[in-house]
Amino acid sequence: MKCRGEFVDSESKMADFDLEQFENSDRSDSPATNYPEYDDRGHGHSFVKKTFHKPTYCHHCTDMLWGLIGQGLVCEVCNFVVHEKCLRTVVSACSSIAATLVKKPVAHCWSEPGVFKRKFCNVCRKRLEDSLALRCEICEYYAHLDCHDFVVSDCKECAIYSPNITRQSVVHYHHWREGNLPANSKCLACKKTCWSSECLAGMRCEWCGLTAHASCHRLLPAECNFGSLREIMMPSSCMSMPRMDLSVETMMGMNKKTTRTISEDWSSSGDSRNDENDEKERRSPRERDTKDREKDTESEIIRVFDGNASMKRRLYRTISVPKNAPAQAILEAALKTFHISDDPKNYYVAEASEFALFVGEKELDESKPIRSQLKTPDGKRPSIFLRYRERDPDKGQMKIYPGSLKVASGHKNITVTSDNTTEDIIRMALKKFGMEDPDTESGQFSLIEVLLDKGVSERTLENSDRPWEIIKNSRKESLHQNQMTRYYIQQREDPHGPSISLFVGNLPTGLSQRQYEKILLDIVSKQNKWVRFDVIYYEYGALVLDFSQAEKATRVFNILKDAVFDEKQLLVLLLPNIQPHMIPDNTSPLLVFVNVKSGGCQGLNLITAFRKLLNPHQVFNLENGGPLPGLYVFRNVPYYKILACGGDGTVGWVLSCLDNVGQDAICQSPPLSILPLGTGNDLARVLRWGPGYTQEDPLNYLRDVIDAEDIKLDRWTVIFHPNEKEQDDLKVAIANDTNSANTNEDTTTIFVMNTYFGLGIDADISLDFHQAREEKPDKFNSRLHNKKVYVQMGLRKMVNKHTCKDLHRCIRLEVDGKLVDLPPCEGIIILNILSWGSGANPWGPEKEDQFQKPTHYDGNLEVVGITGVVHMAQIHSGLRTGIRVAQGGHLRITLLTDLPVQVDGEPWIQPAGQVVVLRSALKATMLKKSKNKIRRRNTEPSIFFPENEGLKAQSPTDENSGGPL
């Protein structure tokens, strides 16, 4: 069983093709400039000799091309540059055939358009700095916005579980991607540098990070063992996603991204409304580097439409040709600009106009100059159709791919006629693939039309459809889309099983199951009712619906994602399924939670990095339902780890959800590690994860998680019981607090404390800071800025009167049943860990007194007094420590007046009453970074083969290699 069908070595494209001139170069007039003898070597390039006028590097060996004229060769379609001496060893595929080499297409998950520095386009092989580009959020695939039409859908396949495979039979293969390697990458085969900052070169496995030269990667073992992250990687064979008509961005919990294709408004005269300006805007990265074609009196720009649909939508591509070029040269240039590698004899060109769609077209004579055959006036830009020449309109060949059939062969060519129905073709295909009884088994399969244009979209053909007529109509509408269309044989029943889980959030909290059911049925209607409620999280207003039919689940998903209830947009997510019996031994999958709001834009960068380093189904954005979706997906995994990326509040959020849902999971207390993105990060400091994330390589953090040691963290229950007269005010104060749970809705509120609990001046400053951040959250996107604002608010408290003066007269403290005399102070801090306020230690270093040496697992709390803002500043600077007041495991505090308090950094005004702090029965297992951790330099590939296996050379044609690497 393969976990990855195969990989296309290179994907390249040129949006606008120039027949006469190449970028910064001159074409040689020598008859030896064409190299057709190398076109049949599998890469599909169309090389011509070229003279370069600026430093240029070979895309195969990465060395510079030397010489005065004719230094190297370039592909006319994809801009692949190569030495003549390297020509015979080229393995990177041209974009004209790249899509045809992918056996099982997988759609990319595109980011918003942006500018990416020091990266190259995987389509046109040009730099990305000068124009908008897209990036796949799952793999290292980059493309200019103008190149989006020709991207190859060969992303990582992350969920491939099928019931007919076993853990022992699974073999994972490398998923190779060309170019954009990390700096200082070295080839595992020859130990030489294989990366380049000058061109798209080198190969990298998207799973294990192995890097190699293009000519060396086929000699490496085909099997991938996930490298140094194998212990925390969730293999794709352990996960399944139901077969649904949703985009990959939707399945990953991201908003669908839309991209704009080259287009312009059409007028009856054949020109755009602002022809000169529009032409500059829609030029490809290649043509923008060349001189302005409008000033070239010897060449002419022609617009090419590939079918009726492109004409109606005003979508076209351009070619630049000599004014006296014959129609045959125009035809060849048009085929190359649309990346069609078929025989030119199967195509022709005709003049394009809106009237031609109704009155017919006239094929242009290939031997005559095109300008003499067009009716377009001089000075106006001509437009032409690129058409397919039907040899026999009544029959032809169809390529049928096996899809879910377990056969060793690839696609089969089947002769079909206009009278053949879908059912006939399924029967013929099954016979070709060697099925024993195709007539009986044909009812178990469907014929799927798969379009690879800008993604992967599927359509099931009806049994009465006539596919040959569909193909002919597709050629008339768009040749490009026809080239990107495939037909697969697929089982009617989803092999992943009938269970489909939808997470629904943002519902009212605390309702009954019957009330939740009524709310949802009013939105989706009874005919779309689910099979059952799998789980309901009453205190969070969230639930999971189970469906047995993909069509019904898709309808409900599309309805709920646009639904609003109680003025709140409902949240709906499609959840993957994990098969615990498929998880390899000695593997503890890592569940990653990222708070993208923490640390400015660091959270957004980290979630993309972790999706590329791990299986993306292991990474969850806390903006989408918080930790609940991820904990539900991992509920049946016997042992796993958690990485929480955020501040102390994020860690408390995850632990709080674990407390509520962990009892229903097999692993009730998974160990939790921290990547600090917050302002204080006190818990991360104590556990050695550092004061804050500083753009370190995320791979190093994942390696640290693997080597970290398990420890226990004391947790404490804080019970607030206000006096009866303050009952209503308290309910208002805590109504929106997600960490609270009301055991008595009239009087008592319970919190779980992980780090510290403060009363007085410290909580007062934190409350002001919290309110300022709630008013203008966009300004609080920097850790340094947050600390600056915190200091400013502390200075205001020094000069203004505040409610915390003489705090010791406003409270009474009992520790382990004994009344404690409080010193004069303005604040009290109750510590569970020896870090407070961004790394300060108010308890101070160890010294001889009546108190024991504190730890975060000794069952005791430390009580410290603070005399004011100046004292706080001195503690932060290390000049003083706090006033040691008490140490114990059970605290009772009586509040004689309303006071500011905070629990784990969440502040509010607490009414007068009783506060009890006692040890919680809830336990937390944390991961503490290894103290003797040896830092690895990121100069070698991250792949590590098993020690008992040597590096064995392997033939690319090995039958177990799974096709082209």
N, C-alpha and C positions, 0 to 999 in steps of 0.2 A: 504494500500500500504506500502510495506516495502522498506526502503532505504538501507537495508543491509540484505542479505539472511540469513546468520548465520556465526558462527565462530567455528573453530576447537580449542578446549582448549589447545592442545599441539601438537607440531610437533617435532618429534625426529627421529634420524637415526644413525646407526653405519656403516661407510663405509666398514670396513673389519671385519668380524665376526670371533671370536675365539671360537671354540666349546669346547675346553678343559680347558682353563684358562681364568680368568677375571682379569681385571686390579687390581694389588695389593691385590689379594684376593684368597681364596681357596673355591672351591665348596664343599658343604656338600654332604656326601654320603647317607644321610638319605632319605628314600622314601618320606618324607614329603617336600622335597625341591621344588617340583612342586605344583602349586596352580591352577589347571584347573577350580576349582569351581568359581574363580573370573574372568575367561576369558570372561564370557558372560554378564558382567556388563556394557558393552558399551565402555570401554577404550581400549580393544584390546591388553593389555600388556601380555607378556610371562614371568612371574616372576619365579626366582629361588632364593634360600637362598644363602647368601654370607657372607664371613668373610672379613672385611675391615682391612687393616694394616695401615691406616692413617686416620685422622679426616675426617668424612664424614657426610653430612647433608641430612635429608629427604627432597625430592623435593615437598612434600605435605604440611607438617607443618613447615618446615625450621629448626626444632630442630636437634641437633646432635644425631647420632646413638651411643648408649653406649653398652659396653659388650666386651667380649674377643673373642668369636667365634659366627658366625651366627647372627651378630647384626641386619641385615635387609635383604631386598630383592632387587633384581635388575632385570630390564627387559632385556632379552637377545638381544632384537632388538634395543632399543632406550636408554639404560643406565638410565632409570628412577629408582631412588633409593627411597625406602620407608620403614618406620617402619612396622613391622607386625601388630601393633595395628592400623595403618592408612590405612591398605590395603582395608578395606571395604568402605572407604569414598573417594577413589581416583576417580577423575573426568577427569584428564588430559588424552587425547587420545594418544595412541601409534602411532608412525609414520607409522606403517604398515597399519593402517586404516584411518589415518588423512585425506588423500586426498579424500577418499570416503565420508567423512562427509560434505564436502563443496558442497552446493547446486549450487551456482553460482560462478565459479572460476574467480578471478581477478588477472592478472599478476602483479608481483612486478616490481619496477623500480630500477634496481641494480646500485650501485656505482662502481667505479673502485676498484679492489682488494686492500686491505690495512690492516693495523694492528689496531685493536680497543681494547683499554684497558678497563678493568673492565666490560667486556660484555661476554655473554654466547651465544653459538650457539643454535638457536631454533630447530635445527635438531638433533644433537648428544648430546646436553646439556652440552658440554665441554667448557672450557674457550677459548677465542679467542686470547690471547696474544701471543701464541707460533707459530702461523701460519697465512698465508694470509686468509682473510675473505671478505665477501661481506655484504653490508648493503642496505636495501631498502630505497630509498630516500623519500618515502611517509609514511611508517609505521615503527615501531620498530622491524623489522624482520632482524635477523643476521644469517649468515651461513658461515661455513668454505668453502673455495674454493673446498675442496674435498667432501663436503656435498651437493654441488649444485644440484646434480642429484635428491635429495630427498626432496627439498623444497616444501612446500605446497602453491599453488597459491591462497591465500586468503587475498590479499591486500585490502585496503579501496576502496570501490566503490564510486567514486567521481562525477559521472555524470549519473544519472538514470532517467532523466525526460522522461515522456511519455505523449502524448496528452490525453490519457484517464484517467488521474488522476487529482484531484483538490487539491488545497492547504489545504482545510479542511480535506481531506481524508488521507493525508500523515502522517505517523508515522515513526520516525527515531529510530532505535535500536542501542544499544551499539555494538561496534566492538571490541571484546576482543582479547588481545594479552598476551601471557604468558611470564613472566620473564623480566629481564632488567629494573626493576622499578626504578624511581628516589629515591635517598637516603631519608630515613626518611618517606617513604610513609606509610600511615595508611589505614587500611581497613575501609570503610565507614559503614559496617554492624556492626562489633564488636569493632571498634575503636582501635584495636591493630595493632602493626607493621606488615606489610605484605611483606616487601621487604627483600632481602637477598643478601649479597655480596659473598656468598659461593656457591650458586647453582641457577639454573633457577627456580624461584618460584614466585608466586603471579600473579595477573591478572590486566590488565590496559586497559581501553577503549581508543582506538586510537582517538576518536572524542572529548570526554569531559575531558579525563585525570583521570576519576574515578579509584581508585585502591582498590583492595579487595583480600582476600585469595581465593584460587581456590575453596575451599569448601563453601565460603560465596557468591561468585559473582552470583550464580544462585538464591539467595534469594533476590537480589536487583531488583527494578523495571526494566523491560526490555526496557522501552522507554528512549532514550537519548535526552537531551535538550541542548547539546553542552556546558554545564557548564558555566564558567564565561566569555567565548568568544562568547556567543550566539548572542550578539548585533552586532558583526562584521563578523560572520561566514556566508559564502555562502553555504546553504544546498545543498546536492547533488541532491535533487529533483528539484532544480532550474536550473540545468545545463545538457546539453546533448552534447555528442560527436558522430559524424557520424560513421557509421559502415564501417571501412576501414581496409585494410590489412597492417597495420603498427604496429610497436612495441610500447609498452607503453613509452619507452624512447624517441622515435621520437615524439609521441603525446605531451609529456611534454617539448619538445624543447631541449632535451639532446641527445648527441651522443650515438649511440647504443654501449652498453658494451658487450664484448665477454669474455667468461670464458673458461678455459681449463679443459677438463675432463681427468680423470686418463687414461693414455694410454702408450704404449711403442711399439717400433718397434718389428716386428715378424720375426723370422728366421725359416728356415726349420727344425732345430733341436728342436724347441719348446722352446728355451731359448732366452732371450733378449741379445743384444750385450754386455751390461755391466750389468749383472743380479744383482749383489750384490748392486751396487750403485743405480740402478733404483728402487730396492725394498725399499731401505731406503727413497727415495724421495717420493714414492707414498703411503706410509703408512698413514692411517687415524690418526687423533689426538688421538684416543684411543690406537691404536697399537704402536704409537711412545712413549707412556708412559710406555709400557711394555718392558720386556727384549728382546733382539735380537733373533728372531725366528730361524735365521740361526744357532745359536749355540745350539739350542734345538734338540738333536738327537732323541727324542721320538715323535716329531710332524713334520708335513709336510705342506707346503703352496701349495695350489692348486689354479690355476687360473680358474675362472668360466666365461664363455660367455653365455649370455642370448639369443643368436640367431645368424642368419647368418650375419646380418648387423654389429653386434659388432665384429664378427670374421674378416670381411673384413676391418673394421676400426681400428682393434687392440685395442678395448676397452674392458676391463674386470674388474672384482672385485676379491678379494682374500679371501680365508677362510683358517684357520689354524686348522688342525685336527690331531689326532693320526695316525701314519703310518699304523696301522692295523684296522682303522675305516671301518665299512661296508658302502656299497653304500647308504643305507637308512639314516645313520647319515650324510653322505655327502649331500644328497638331502635336508634334513631339514636345514642344515647349509647354503646351497646355497639359499634356499627360504628366510631365514631370512636376508641374506646379501643384497638381492634385495628387501627386505621389502614386500614380497608377503605373505599375510595372508591366502591364499586359502588352501584347503585340499591337503596335500602332495600326496594323491592317484591320483590326477589329473596331476602329473608331474613325470618325470624320468630324469636320467642323462645318458649321453653318452660321450665317449671319443671325444675330439675336435682336429681336424687337418684340414689343408686346403684341404686334399684329401676327407675328409668326406662330404664336400659340394657337391662333384660330384659323389662319388661312394656309398654314403649312410652311415648311422650310425648304430652302434650296441648298443642297450640298455644294461646298466650294471646291473648285477644281484645284487639286493638289499641286499641279505643275505651274500655275499662274500666280503672280503676286497677289496677295490678299486685298490690297488697297484698291486694285482695279476692279475687284468683284463686289466690293461693298458699296452700299448706297449712302453710307454716312458721309456728310460733307467734310471737305478738308478743314482741318482745325478742330474738328470735333472728335472725341475719343471713340473709336469703334468698339463694338461689343460682339462677341461670338458665342455660339453654343458648342460645347463639346458633347458629341453624341456617340452612342454605341451602335455599331453596324450589325443588325440582326441577319445572320446567315440563313437561318431557318426559323421563322417566327413560330412554328408549330411544335418544335421540340428542341431540347438542349441538354446540357449537363448540370446537375446539382451536386454540390459537395455536402455530404451529410456527416456530421461529427457524432461520435459515439455517446458523448455526454455521460450519463450515469451507467451506461453499459460497461461491464467488466470485461473488456476485450483489450488485447495487446496492440492492435493496429490503430492507426489514426483515422482520418476521414476517408470516406469512400465516395467515388464518383458514380452517380446513378443517372442513367438516361431517362428523361421524363418528357412527357408531351403535355399539350394544353388540356387533354382530357383526364389526365391523372389527378386524383384527389389526394388529399393529405393521407387518408387511410391507405391508399394504394402505395404511396411513397414510404410510409412506415413499414409496410409489409415487405417491400423490396429492400429497404435498408436493413431490416432485421435478417433477411436472408443473406445479404452481402456480409454482414457481421458474424454470420455463422450460427445464428439461433436455430435450435432444433425444430421448433414448430412455429414459424413466423405467423401463420394464419391464426393460430390460437392465441399467441402471446401479444399480437398487435394491439389488442384492446387494453393492455396494461401500460401502454406507452403513448406519449404525445409527441408532436413535432413542434419544437420551439424555435421561433424566429428571434435571434439575438442581435441587437444593434450595438456596435462598439463605438459609436460616434459620441465623444465627450462623456464616456461612462459605459455602463453595461445595462441595457434595458431589454426586457424579455416580453414576448407576446406568444401565447399559445394559439396555434392555428386550429380552426375548426375542422372536423373530419370531412366536411363538404367543400372546404376551400380548395382552390386549384393553385398550388404553389408556383407553377411555371408562369401563370398569368401575373401573379404577384411580383415575381422577379422581373418580368418584362416591364411592368408598370414602374417598378422601383428604378430601373435604368433610365426611364424617361424623366422621372421626377428629380433624381439626384444620383449621378454616377458615383460620387464620393460615398454617399450612404449605402449605395448598393455594394461597393467594394468592402464596406465595413459591416456587412450583414452576414451572419452565419445561420445554419440550421442544425439543431441538435435533437437527438433522440433522448427523451427524458421520461422517467417513470411518472405515472400519474399521481401515485401516492408519495408524499414527502418521506424520504428514508430517515430523516431526522426525528420522525415521530409526530404524533398529533398534538402535542402539548405546546402551546404558544402563550407566553406570559407577558402581560402588559402592566407596567407600574403606573398608577394614577396618583398624583399628588395635588396639593393646594386645595384639598377639600376641608370643610369645617372639622374641627377636632371634637372628640368626645361624643360622637353620635353613635347610634346603634347600627347593627348590620342592616336592618330593614330600612333605616333612614338613608344610609349610603346607597342601597339598592334603588330606592325611589329616585334619589337625585340623578343617578347615572341613567336609569331607564327613561326618565323625562328628557334626557339629552340625546341618547342614542336610539331610542324606541325599542319595543319588545322583540321585534324580529331580529335584532342584532344582539340579543342577550347572550352573555357569556355562559360557560359551563358551570363555573363555581368561583367563589372567592377563595383564593389560596391562602391569603393572610391579610389581616386588617391591622394597621398600626393606628389605633384609636387616638393616642395622645399626639400623633403627628398629622392626623388628617390625610393618611395615605393608605393605599391598598394595592393588591396584586390580583388581576383578573386572569383566569385561565380560559383559553379557547382551544377548540379542536379543529376549526376550519380556518385556513389562512385567509380566505376571501372575507369572511366575517370579521376576523381580527383586523385586517387592513381597513375595512370600512369604519370600524369603531375607532381605530387609531386616527384616521383622518378627521373624524367628527370631533373627537375629544381634544385634539391639538389646537383647534380653533374655538373651543367652547370656553365660556366664562360663567362662573357661578359665584354669587355673592361679591360681585365686582372684582373677582380674582381670576386670572387666566389659569386654566387647569394645566397641569403638567402630565404628559404621557410619554413613557419610554418603552421601547421594545427591549426585553432582557434576553441575553444569551443563556444557553443551558450548558452546565458543566457536567461531564461524566466522570465522577470520582474514580471509578474502577480503571480508567485509562491513564490516570496520573502516574508517571514513573516512580519507582522506588527512590528514596533519598531526595525527593523533590518536595519543597515547601513553597507552593506558589505565593507570590507577593501580590497583595491587594493594595492598590495605590489610590489614595484620595488626595486631590489637589484643590485647594482653595484659590481659585484664580484671582480673587480680589485681594489676596495678601501679597505684600512685597511689590506693589506697583504692577508692572507687566511681567514680573518674574514667574508668576503662576501660569500665565499663558504659554510662556516659553518652555516651562518645565513639563506641562501636560503634553506638549508636542514631542519633547525629547523622550519622555517615558513611553509614549505610544510607539515610538520607533525602536526603542531598546527592548521592550517587552512585547507580549501579545497585547494589542490595543484594548482587548476586552478585559484586561486586568486593571485598566486605568479609568477612574471615574471622576467627573467634574462635580464638585460639591454644590455648584449652582443648580444642578439638575436633581433635585430631590434629596440633597444631603447624602449622608452615608448609607441610608436605607437600601437603595437599589443594589449597591455593591455587596452589602452584607447579605442580602437575599440571594444574590447569584452564588455566593460562596457558602451558603448555609449547609450544604451537604459535603463540603470538602473536609476530610478528617483532620488535617493540620495545615495551617497557612499562617503567613505573616502579614502585617499591615504597615504601610508607610503613609503617615499623615503629613502632607506638605502644607504648612500654615503656621500660625502662632499658637500660643497656649490655649486660646479659645477654640481653635480648630481641633486640637487634641482632646479637649474636654467634650466637644460636640461628638466626636467619634466614640469616645468612651461612654458617653451618655446613651448613645444609640445601642452600643454593645450591651449595656445593662438591661435595656428594654427588650431586645430581640435575641440576645445571645443564648437565652435558655432554650430556644427552639432550634438552635443550630447544633451540629455535631461537635464542632470546635467552639466551646463557649467562651474561652478567654485566649484568643490568639495574641501573640506578642506584638507590640506596637513600637515602631521606630518613628523618628521625627526628622523632617527636613525643615529647619526653622525659616519661616517667611514673615513672622510677625515683628512687632516692635520690641517686646521684652524678651520673649523666648527663654524664660527662666527654666522651665522643665527641660528644654533641649540643652541648656548649658550644664545642668546637673548630670544629664545622661551622656555628656561629652559630644553632642552633635553640633556644638558650636553656637556662637552668639547670633548668627544669621547667615543666610545663604549669600555667597559672594561670587556668583558666576562660575563656580567650580564645575568641572565636568560631571554631569549627572551619573555617568557610568561609575565614577568613583564612589558616589553615595550608595549605589546599588551593591557594589562590592563590599562596602562597609556594613551594609545590612546583612549580607551573607555571613560575615565574620563576627557580628555583634553577639553579645551574651545576654541571656534572659535574666531579668531581675524582677522582684516584686515591688510594687509601689503601694504604700498605705493610702487609703482613701477615707474620707471623713464625711459624715452626714451632718449638715447644718440645718437645724430646725428653727424657724422663725415663728414665734407665737405672739402676735401683737395683742395689746389690750383691746377689750371689746369695742371701745369707743373709736378705735382706729381701723375697724374692720373694713369699711368701704374704701378708705384711702389705700389700704394695702392691696386690695384687689385691682385697683387701677394701676398701682406701681408695678405689679408683676404680671399683668395680663398678657404682655407680649414676650415674656421671657421663655425661650424654648427649652431651657435646662430645668425648669421647675416642674414639680409634680404635686398636685394638691391632694393631700390625704384627708384634709377637712377643709372644704372649700370656703367655709365661713371665717376660719381663724388662722390655720396653720399652713405654712409653706415649707417644703423640704428641698434642699439643694445638696448636691454631691460636690465636695471640695477636693481638688487634686493638688493644688500648689499652696495657696495662702488665702487667708481671710483677714480683711482690714476694716478697721473702724476709725473714723476721725479724719484728720487732715489729708492722709494719703488717699482715702476713698473720695474725699471732697474734690481734690485735684483731678482724680481719674474721672469723676462724674462730669466735671466741666469739659474735660478733653473728649469724653464720649459724646456729649451733646453737640460740641463743635464739629466732630466728625460726622455725626448724623445729619447735620444741616448742610455741610459741603463735603461729601465723601470724595469728590474728585481731587481735592487739594491734599488729601492725606494718602499719597501714593508713594511716599519715600520714608524709609526708616529714620533717616537723619532729620527730615522735616518734622516727623511726628515727635521726636525727642525735643526738637527746638520749641515746638508749640507747648509741650509739656512743661519745659523750663519757664516759658513766659507766663503760663498760668500759675506756676508756683510762686513767681515773683509778685504777681498780683495779690496772692494770698498774704504775702508778707506785709503789704502796705494797707490792705483792706481788712476790715473786721470780718470774722468768719464764725461759724457756729461751733467750731471744735475747740475753742479756748476753754481751758480748765476741764478737759474731757474726763479726767479722773474723778471729778465730782458728779459726772452725769451717768456713770455706769458703776455696777458692782460686778466683781469677777470672782467666781469660785472654780478652783482647779482640783479635781479628784475629791470633791466634797468639802474642801477647805477654802475659807474666804481669804483672798489675797489682798494685801494693801497695795494700792497702785501709787506709783510716784507721780509727781506733777508732770503731765504730758498732754499733748494735743492729738495723739494717735496711738492706736494699738494694732500690732500686726501679729497674727497667729500663723506660724510657719509650719508647713509640712515638708518643705525642701529648703535647703540653704542657699536659695537664690530668690531675690525679690527686686522688682523695679529695674529690670534689664541688667541683672548680674550682680547686684549688690548683695552683701551678706550682713544683714543687721545683727545677727546673733554673734558674729565675730569669730576669731580663731579659738582653738581649744585652749582652755586655761583651767587652773585649779580653783574650783568652786563647788557648790553643792549640786551642780547639774551634771548629767551624763553627756557623753559625746553624742550629738544628734546624728541620725541618718534618716533617709526617707522610707525606711522599712522597719523602724524600731518600735512602732506602736505609740509613739509620743508626739505631742505638738509642742512647739516652742513659742512662748509669748514674749513679745518685745515691745517696749515703749519708745515713742518718738516725741521729742519736746517741741518740734516745730519744723518749718520749712528749711531753716538753716541747718538744723540737725539732719534732715533728709539729705541735703546737699553734701554734708560732710560724710555721711554714710556712703553715698554714691562715689565720692572721691577717694574713699578709703582712709580718711583722716580720723574718723571715729566709728564706733559701733553703736548699736542701739542699747537701750537699758534692758538688761535681762530681768524679766519679771517672774516667769514661772515655766514649768515643764510638766506635762501630764497627758493623760489619755482621755479625760472627760472634763469638759468645760461648760459652765453655765454663766451666761452674761445677762445682767438685768439692765435694760436701757430705760433710763428715767425720762428721756426726751427723744424727739425725732433726731436721728443722726445719719450721716452718709456712711454707707457700708459698701464693701465689694467682695465678691467671691470669685476667685480665679480671673480677676481683671474685669468682671462685669459689675458696674456700680449702680446704685440707686439710693433713694432716701428711705430708710427703714423707720417705721413708727415705733413709739415706745412699747416695750414689752419684754418677753423672755427670748433669749437665743441660747440654744443648746448645741454643743459640738461634741459628737461622739464617734467612735470608730465604726466605719461602715462595714457591713457584711460583704459588700461588693469589692472584689479584688481586681487588680489590673496587673497584667504581665507586660513589662516594658523591655525594649531592647536597648542595651547600653553599649555604646561604641567601644570596641576593644582598645585598651590603653596603649598597647604595644603595636598598634597597626602600622605597617610599613607602607608608606605612600609609593604607589607605582607611577612611574612616568608614563604618560600617554604617548609613547613613541613606537609602540609595537601593536600589532593587531590584537584584538581582544579574544581571539580564538585560542582554545587550548584543547588539543586532542587528548583522549585518554592516554595515560602513561604507558599502557601496554601495547599501544598501537603506534607503529612508525609512520612516517610520512611516505605513503606509497603512491607512485605515479599511476595514473589511470587513463586509459584511452577514452577519448571523448565518444567513441562509438560503442563503449561497453553497454551491453543490453540492460544493465541495472542502473545506468546513469540517469534514466528518466528523460531522455531526449536531450536537446541542446541545453547547455548550461548558460 
